[in-house]
């Protein structure tokens, strides 16, 4: 998922994206260990999506903390 798509999501959608992508990553890791994955680059894509979503979530959290001060 691209960064622009992630930044347009609300906080609830962002949390849901993180949870579902982590579940997909866990399933893909299991499939890769049992040699059922055809696209091995998908694992890296899941990891990058999770990292991007967590980064955006943290930036929003910091912005809210600074606004409260």
Biopython code that builds the backbone (N, CA, C, O; Angstrom):
import numpy as np
from Bio.PDB.StructureBuilder import StructureBuilder

atoms = [
    (1, "UNK", "N", (0.850, -1.172, 0.000)),
    (1, "UNK", "CA", (0.000, 0.000, 0.000)),
    (1, "UNK", "C", (0.892, 1.231, 0.000)),
    (1, "UNK", "O", (1.921, 1.270, 0.675)),
    (2, "UNK", "N", (0.490, 2.219, -0.755)),
    (2, "UNK", "CA", (1.301, 3.421, -0.875)),
    (2, "UNK", "C", (1.084, 4.353, 0.313)),
    (2, "UNK", "O", (0.063, 4.301, 0.997)),
    (3, "UNK", "N", (2.067, 5.194, 0.529)),
    (3, "UNK", "CA", (2.029, 6.122, 1.655)),
    (3, "UNK", "C", (0.848, 7.080, 1.547)),
    (3, "UNK", "O", (0.219, 7.398, 2.557)),
    (4, "UNK", "N", (0.541, 7.537, 0.356)),
    (4, "UNK", "CA", (-0.584, 8.456, 0.169)),
    (4, "UNK", "C", (-1.899, 7.818, 0.587)),
    (4, "UNK", "O", (-2.754, 8.481, 1.174)),
    (5, "UNK", "N", (-2.064, 6.542, 0.290)),
    (5, "UNK", "CA", (-3.285, 5.839, 0.673)),
    (5, "UNK", "C", (-3.374, 5.687, 2.185)),
    (5, "UNK", "O", (-4.459, 5.781, 2.760)),
    (6, "UNK", "N", (-2.245, 5.455, 2.823)),
    (6, "UNK", "CA", (-2.228, 5.261, 4.272)),
    (6, "UNK", "C", (-2.522, 6.571, 5.000)),
    (6, "UNK", "O", (-3.236, 6.572, 6.002)),
    (7, "UNK", "N", (-1.984, 7.676, 4.512)),
    (7, "UNK", "CA", (-2.190, 8.952, 5.195)),
    (7, "UNK", "C", (-3.636, 9.430, 5.098)),
    (7, "UNK", "O", (-4.070, 10.226, 5.931)),
    (8, "UNK", "N", (-4.384, 8.970, 4.116)),
    (8, "UNK", "CA", (-5.780, 9.380, 3.971)),
    (8, "UNK", "C", (-6.701, 8.650, 4.932)),
    (8, "UNK", "O", (-7.851, 9.056, 5.101)),
    (9, "UNK", "N", (-6.233, 7.594, 5.559)),
    (9, "UNK", "CA", (-7.067, 6.791, 6.453)),
    (9, "UNK", "C", (-7.240, 7.473, 7.813)),
    (9, "UNK", "O", (-6.377, 8.228, 8.261)),
    (10, "UNK", "N", (-8.369, 7.192, 8.453)),
    (10, "UNK", "CA", (-8.609, 7.702, 9.797)),
    (10, "UNK", "C", (-7.825, 6.851, 10.791)),
    (10, "UNK", "O", (-7.244, 5.830, 10.421)),
    (11, "UNK", "N", (-7.811, 7.270, 12.039)),
    (11, "UNK", "CA", (-7.083, 6.518, 13.068)),
    (11, "UNK", "C", (-7.640, 5.105, 13.236)),
    (11, "UNK", "O", (-6.876, 4.153, 13.399)),
    (12, "UNK", "N", (-8.954, 4.964, 13.199)),
    (12, "UNK", "CA", (-9.565, 3.639, 13.349)),
    (12, "UNK", "C", (-9.220, 2.742, 12.159)),
    (12, "UNK", "O", (-8.915, 1.561, 12.325)),
    (13, "UNK", "N", (-9.274, 3.315, 10.967)),
    (13, "UNK", "CA", (-8.925, 2.545, 9.772)),
    (13, "UNK", "C", (-7.451, 2.154, 9.789)),
    (13, "UNK", "O", (-7.082, 1.071, 9.338)),
    (14, "UNK", "N", (-6.620, 3.039, 10.311)),
    (14, "UNK", "CA", (-5.187, 2.771, 10.407)),
    (14, "UNK", "C", (-4.919, 1.611, 11.358)),
    (14, "UNK", "O", (-4.103, 0.737, 11.063)),
    (15, "UNK", "N", (-5.594, 1.602, 12.482)),
    (15, "UNK", "CA", (-5.450, 0.519, 13.442)),
    (15, "UNK", "C", (-5.922, -0.803, 12.836)),
    (15, "UNK", "O", (-5.285, -1.842, 13.015)),
    (16, "UNK", "N", (-7.033, -0.751, 12.125)),
    (16, "UNK", "CA", (-7.547, -1.958, 11.476)),
    (16, "UNK", "C", (-6.579, -2.457, 10.406)),
    (16, "UNK", "O", (-6.383, -3.663, 10.260)),
    (17, "UNK", "N", (-5.978, -1.539, 9.662)),
    (17, "UNK", "CA", (-5.001, -1.904, 8.643)),
    (17, "UNK", "C", (-3.799, -2.603, 9.273)),
    (17, "UNK", "O", (-3.318, -3.606, 8.746)),
    (18, "UNK", "N", (-3.320, -2.082, 10.387)),
    (18, "UNK", "CA", (-2.167, -2.682, 11.066)),
    (18, "UNK", "C", (-2.499, -4.093, 11.533)),
    (18, "UNK", "O", (-1.702, -5.012, 11.342)),
    (19, "UNK", "N", (-3.659, -4.270, 12.138)),
    (19, "UNK", "CA", (-4.055, -5.587, 12.656)),
    (19, "UNK", "C", (-4.205, -6.594, 11.527)),
    (19, "UNK", "O", (-3.693, -7.710, 11.618)),
    (20, "UNK", "N", (-4.903, -6.211, 10.462)),
    (20, "UNK", "CA", (-5.129, -7.158, 9.369)),
    (20, "UNK", "C", (-3.842, -7.472, 8.615)),
    (20, "UNK", "O", (-3.638, -8.609, 8.188)),
    (21, "UNK", "N", (-2.980, -6.486, 8.447)),
    (21, "UNK", "CA", (-1.728, -6.730, 7.736)),
    (21, "UNK", "C", (-0.799, -7.620, 8.559)),
    (21, "UNK", "O", (-0.090, -8.460, 8.005)),
    (22, "UNK", "N", (-0.800, -7.439, 9.868)),
    (22, "UNK", "CA", (0.002, -8.330, 10.722)),
    (22, "UNK", "C", (-0.504, -9.760, 10.640)),
    (22, "UNK", "O", (0.291, -10.700, 10.625)),
    (23, "UNK", "N", (-1.815, -9.934, 10.586)),
    (23, "UNK", "CA", (-2.387, -11.280, 10.457)),
    (23, "UNK", "C", (-2.014, -11.885, 9.101)),
    (23, "UNK", "O", (-1.676, -13.065, 9.012)),
    (24, "UNK", "N", (-2.078, -11.068, 8.050)),
    (24, "UNK", "CA", (-1.695, -11.538, 6.718)),
    (24, "UNK", "C", (-0.217, -11.908, 6.679)),
    (24, "UNK", "O", (0.164, -12.899, 6.055)),
    (25, "UNK", "N", (0.607, -11.119, 7.340)),
    (25, "UNK", "CA", (2.037, -11.400, 7.389)),
    (25, "UNK", "C", (2.297, -12.720, 8.119)),
    (25, "UNK", "O", (3.110, -13.527, 7.667)),
    (26, "UNK", "N", (1.622, -12.939, 9.227)),
    (26, "UNK", "CA", (1.806, -14.181, 9.978)),
    (26, "UNK", "C", (1.415, -15.384, 9.133)),
    (26, "UNK", "O", (2.108, -16.402, 9.137)),
    (27, "UNK", "N", (0.309, -15.271, 8.410)),
    (27, "UNK", "CA", (-0.129, -16.359, 7.536)),
    (27, "UNK", "C", (0.877, -16.583, 6.406)),
    (27, "UNK", "O", (1.178, -17.723, 6.051)),
    (28, "UNK", "N", (1.393, -15.491, 5.846)),
    (28, "UNK", "CA", (2.356, -15.598, 4.753)),
    (28, "UNK", "C", (3.674, -16.216, 5.219)),
    (28, "UNK", "O", (4.309, -16.961, 4.473)),
    (29, "UNK", "N", (4.081, -15.913, 6.442)),
    (29, "UNK", "CA", (5.310, -16.502, 6.984)),
    (29, "UNK", "C", (5.139, -18.013, 7.146)),
    (29, "UNK", "O", (6.033, -18.791, 6.812)),
    (30, "UNK", "N", (3.990, -18.409, 7.658)),
    (30, "UNK", "CA", (3.733, -19.846, 7.809)),
    (30, "UNK", "C", (3.712, -20.519, 6.445)),
    (30, "UNK", "O", (4.284, -21.594, 6.268)),
    (31, "UNK", "N", (3.054, -19.887, 5.484)),
    (31, "UNK", "CA", (3.000, -20.451, 4.134)),
    (31, "UNK", "C", (4.381, -20.523, 3.494)),
    (31, "UNK", "O", (4.678, -21.464, 2.758)),
    (32, "UNK", "N", (5.219, -19.542, 3.771)),
    (32, "UNK", "CA", (6.558, -19.558, 3.173)),
    (32, "UNK", "C", (7.413, -20.676, 3.766)),
    (32, "UNK", "O", (8.265, -21.247, 3.085)),
    (33, "UNK", "N", (7.181, -20.976, 5.018)),
    (33, "UNK", "CA", (7.948, -22.062, 5.649)),
    (33, "UNK", "C", (7.485, -23.436, 5.199)),
    (33, "UNK", "O", (8.235, -24.409, 5.271)),
    (34, "UNK", "N", (6.248, -23.509, 4.737)),
    (34, "UNK", "CA", (5.746, -24.782, 4.207)),
    (34, "UNK", "C", (5.814, -24.804, 2.681)),
    (34, "UNK", "O", (5.231, -25.679, 2.043)),
    (35, "UNK", "N", (6.523, -23.844, 2.103)),
    (35, "UNK", "CA", (6.768, -23.762, 0.652)),
    (35, "UNK", "C", (5.490, -23.580, -0.160)),
    (35, "UNK", "O", (5.403, -24.073, -1.284)),
    (36, "UNK", "N", (4.495, -22.879, 0.389)),
    (36, "UNK", "CA", (3.246, -22.646, -0.330)),
    (36, "UNK", "C", (3.152, -21.257, -0.931)),
    (36, "UNK", "O", (2.176, -20.952, -1.616)),
    (37, "UNK", "N", (4.145, -20.402, -0.693)),
    (37, "UNK", "CA", (4.118, -19.037, -1.203)),
    (37, "UNK", "C", (4.748, -19.000, -2.585)),
    (37, "UNK", "O", (5.840, -19.524, -2.804)),
    (38, "UNK", "N", (4.038, -18.372, -3.510)),
    (38, "UNK", "CA", (4.589, -18.227, -4.854)),
    (38, "UNK", "C", (5.274, -16.879, -5.013)),
    (38, "UNK", "O", (6.218, -16.747, -5.792)),
    (39, "UNK", "N", (4.800, -15.875, -4.274)),
    (39, "UNK", "CA", (5.361, -14.540, -4.365)),
    (39, "UNK", "C", (6.091, -14.216, -3.050)),
    (39, "UNK", "O", (5.467, -13.820, -2.065)),
    (40, "UNK", "N", (7.394, -14.388, -3.051)),
    (40, "UNK", "CA", (8.156, -14.166, -1.823)),
    (40, "UNK", "C", (8.337, -12.686, -1.511)),
    (40, "UNK", "O", (8.650, -12.332, -0.374)),
    (41, "UNK", "N", (8.147, -11.827, -2.485)),
    (41, "UNK", "CA", (8.255, -10.381, -2.243)),
    (41, "UNK", "C", (7.074, -9.849, -1.449)),
    (41, "UNK", "O", (7.114, -8.732, -0.932)),
    (42, "UNK", "N", (6.038, -10.643, -1.356)),
    (42, "UNK", "CA", (4.854, -10.241, -0.616)),
    (42, "UNK", "C", (5.159, -10.060, 0.871)),
    (42, "UNK", "O", (4.571, -9.194, 1.520)),
    (43, "UNK", "N", (6.061, -10.857, 1.410)),
    (43, "UNK", "CA", (6.447, -10.725, 2.819)),
    (43, "UNK", "C", (7.041, -9.349, 3.086)),
    (43, "UNK", "O", (6.690, -8.698, 4.070)),
    (44, "UNK", "N", (7.928, -8.913, 2.223)),
    (44, "UNK", "CA", (8.546, -7.596, 2.377)),
    (44, "UNK", "C", (7.511, -6.493, 2.229)),
    (44, "UNK", "O", (7.572, -5.488, 2.937)),
    (45, "UNK", "N", (6.571, -6.667, 1.329)),
    (45, "UNK", "CA", (5.521, -5.663, 1.123)),
    (45, "UNK", "C", (4.654, -5.530, 2.373)),
    (45, "UNK", "O", (4.292, -4.421, 2.765)),
    (46, "UNK", "N", (4.321, -6.666, 3.001)),
    (46, "UNK", "CA", (3.542, -6.613, 4.242)),
    (46, "UNK", "C", (4.303, -5.877, 5.331)),
    (46, "UNK", "O", (3.729, -5.061, 6.052)),
    (47, "UNK", "N", (5.598, -6.165, 5.454)),
    (47, "UNK", "CA", (6.418, -5.517, 6.478)),
    (47, "UNK", "C", (6.500, -4.013, 6.253)),
    (47, "UNK", "O", (6.421, -3.236, 7.205)),
    (48, "UNK", "N", (6.659, -3.603, 5.007)),
    (48, "UNK", "CA", (6.745, -2.173, 4.691)),
    (48, "UNK", "C", (5.426, -1.469, 4.963)),
    (48, "UNK", "O", (5.414, -0.343, 5.459)),
    (49, "UNK", "N", (4.319, -2.120, 4.645)),
    (49, "UNK", "CA", (3.013, -1.528, 4.907)),
    (49, "UNK", "C", (2.791, -1.342, 6.400)),
    (49, "UNK", "O", (2.284, -0.307, 6.835)),
    (50, "UNK", "N", (3.171, -2.341, 7.180)),
    (50, "UNK", "CA", (3.040, -2.239, 8.638)),
    (50, "UNK", "C", (3.906, -1.100, 9.165)),
    (50, "UNK", "O", (3.454, -0.311, 9.994)),
    (51, "UNK", "N", (5.137, -1.011, 8.695)),
    (51, "UNK", "CA", (6.045, 0.039, 9.150)),
    (51, "UNK", "C", (5.521, 1.424, 8.798)),
    (51, "UNK", "O", (5.585, 2.346, 9.612)),
    (52, "UNK", "N", (5.009, 1.566, 7.593)),
    (52, "UNK", "CA", (4.457, 2.863, 7.171)),
    (52, "UNK", "C", (3.253, 3.242, 8.022)),
    (52, "UNK", "O", (3.133, 4.387, 8.458)),
    (53, "UNK", "N", (2.364, 2.284, 8.259)),
    (53, "UNK", "CA", (1.162, 2.560, 9.048)),
    (53, "UNK", "C", (1.521, 2.909, 10.488)),
    (53, "UNK", "O", (0.933, 3.824, 11.065)),
    (54, "UNK", "N", (2.473, 2.197, 11.071)),
    (54, "UNK", "CA", (2.901, 2.505, 12.433)),
    (54, "UNK", "C", (3.561, 3.877, 12.518)),
    (54, "UNK", "O", (3.390, 4.590, 13.507)),
    (55, "UNK", "N", (4.309, 4.244, 11.495)),
    (55, "UNK", "CA", (4.954, 5.554, 11.463)),
    (55, "UNK", "C", (3.917, 6.669, 11.413)),
    (55, "UNK", "O", (4.027, 7.649, 12.150)),
    (56, "UNK", "N", (2.920, 6.531, 10.557)),
    (56, "UNK", "CA", (1.861, 7.534, 10.456)),
    (56, "UNK", "C", (1.088, 7.624, 11.765)),
    (56, "UNK", "O", (0.764, 8.720, 12.222)),
    (57, "UNK", "N", (0.791, 6.471, 12.372)),
    (57, "UNK", "CA", (0.070, 6.470, 13.648)),
    (57, "UNK", "C", (0.874, 7.187, 14.728)),
    (57, "UNK", "O", (0.312, 7.950, 15.513)),
    (58, "UNK", "N", (2.167, 6.952, 14.773)),
    (58, "UNK", "CA", (3.025, 7.598, 15.774)),
    (58, "UNK", "C", (3.132, 9.104, 15.522)),
    (58, "UNK", "O", (3.127, 9.894, 16.467)),
    (59, "UNK", "N", (3.230, 9.498, 14.256)),
    (59, "UNK", "CA", (3.282, 10.928, 13.934)),
    (59, "UNK", "C", (2.009, 11.626, 14.392)),
    (59, "UNK", "O", (2.065, 12.734, 14.926)),
    (60, "UNK", "N", (0.870, 10.988, 14.189)),
    (60, "UNK", "CA", (-0.398, 11.575, 14.627)),
    (60, "UNK", "C", (-0.470, 11.657, 16.142)),
    (60, "UNK", "O", (-0.983, 12.635, 16.686)),
    (61, "UNK", "N", (0.042, 10.635, 16.835)),
    (61, "UNK", "CA", (0.049, 10.632, 18.289)),
    (61, "UNK", "C", (0.909, 11.774, 18.829)),
    (61, "UNK", "O", (0.517, 12.463, 19.770)),
    (62, "UNK", "N", (2.069, 11.965, 18.232)),
    (62, "UNK", "CA", (2.966, 13.046, 18.658)),
    (62, "UNK", "C", (2.322, 14.405, 18.393)),
    (62, "UNK", "O", (2.420, 15.314, 19.216)),
    (63, "UNK", "N", (1.665, 14.540, 17.245)),
    (63, "UNK", "CA", (1.001, 15.802, 16.916)),
    (63, "UNK", "C", (-0.104, 16.132, 17.914)),
    (63, "UNK", "O", (-0.282, 17.291, 18.286)),
    (64, "UNK", "N", (-0.846, 15.115, 18.347)),
    (64, "UNK", "CA", (-1.901, 15.323, 19.337)),
    (64, "UNK", "C", (-1.310, 15.724, 20.686)),
    (64, "UNK", "O", (-1.873, 16.570, 21.381)),
    (65, "UNK", "N", (-0.186, 15.128, 21.058)),
    (65, "UNK", "CA", (0.464, 15.460, 22.329)),
    (65, "UNK", "C", (0.977, 16.894, 22.298)),
    (65, "UNK", "O", (0.856, 17.615, 23.288)),
    (66, "UNK", "N", (1.539, 17.308, 21.189)),
    (66, "UNK", "CA", (2.061, 18.671, 21.066)),
    (66, "UNK", "C", (0.921, 19.690, 21.054)),
    (66, "UNK", "O", (1.061, 20.791, 21.587)),
    (67, "UNK", "N", (-0.185, 19.327, 20.457)),
    (67, "UNK", "CA", (-1.344, 20.228, 20.407)),
    (67, "UNK", "C", (-1.960, 20.389, 21.798)),
    (67, "UNK", "O", (-2.519, 21.440, 22.113)),
    (68, "UNK", "N", (-1.861, 19.360, 22.620)),
    (68, "UNK", "CA", (-2.426, 19.411, 23.965)),
    (68, "UNK", "C", (-1.592, 20.276, 24.904)),
    (68, "UNK", "O", (-2.103, 20.756, 25.916)),
    (69, "UNK", "N", (-0.339, 20.476, 24.590)),
    (69, "UNK", "CA", (0.536, 21.250, 25.479)),
    (69, "UNK", "C", (0.351, 22.710, 25.368)),
    (69, "UNK", "O", (1.025, 23.473, 26.060)),
]
sb = StructureBuilder()
sb.init_structure("model")
sb.init_model(0)
sb.init_chain("A")
sb.init_seg("    ")
for serial, (resi, resn, name, xyz) in enumerate(atoms, 1):
    if name == "N":
        sb.init_residue(resn, " ", resi, " ")
    sb.init_atom(name, np.array(xyz, "f"), 0.0, 1.0, " ", f" {name:<3s}", serial, name[0])
structure = sb.get_structure()
